Amino acid sequence: MYKIFMLIAVPALIIGWIAYAYWIRKVCEEEKKQPKQESKRLTKTKSEIADWAQQMAKFKKPERKPPEQDK
């Protein structure tokens, strides 16, 4: 019984893996052909980061006053 199961299961498993590899390869090729589109959320995040970077570039460190000494 075990031999019959293995004679059927092993080839079926091998065929399944080959079909899966072929399908994944086909999907990857189709993705490479399509132009990449950025989502609105990603575009918005990139613009917010760019704005933040510009604000940080304009930022000036406040001058530090020396502590007053008590006499």
N, C-alpha and C positions, 0 to 999 in steps of 0.2 A: 504494500500500500504506500509506504514512504517513498519507494523508488518511483512509482507512478506519479505521485504528487510532485516530486522533485523534477522529473522529466517534463512535466507540464509547467511548473512554476518558474524554473530557471530560464528557459527560453522566453517565456512571457515577460519576465522581468527585464531581460536583455533587450527585447524588442521595445518595451516601454521606455527604457532609458535612451535608446537610439531615437525614438520618436520625440521624446522630450528635448534632447540635444538639438535635433533638427528644428523643432518649433522655436526654441530659444534663439537659435542662430538667425532664423527668419525674422523674428521680432526685432532683434538688435539691428539687422540690416535695414529694416523699415524705419526704425528710429533715427538712424544715421542720415537717411534720405530727407527726413522732414526738418524744416528750419526750426531752430529753437525759439520759443516764444516765452517771454518773461510775463509772469502774472502781474496783475495790477498791484497786488500786495507787495511783491518783490520790488517792483519799480518804486512804489511809495517808500518802502524801507530804505532803499538805496538813496533816494533823494533826501530823506530825513537824516541819514548818516552824513551825507555831503553837507547839508546845512549845519549840522552839529559841528563838523570838522572846521567849517569856515568860522563859526562862532568861537571855537577854541583857538583858532589862529589869531583872531582879533583880541582875544582876552589878554589883559595886562594884569600882571600880578600887583596887588596893592602894596604900596610902600609900607615898610615896617617902621614904626616909630620906636625910637629907643625908650626904654622904660625910664620914668622919672625917678630920680634918686631923692630920697627924703634926707634932709639935713638936720 
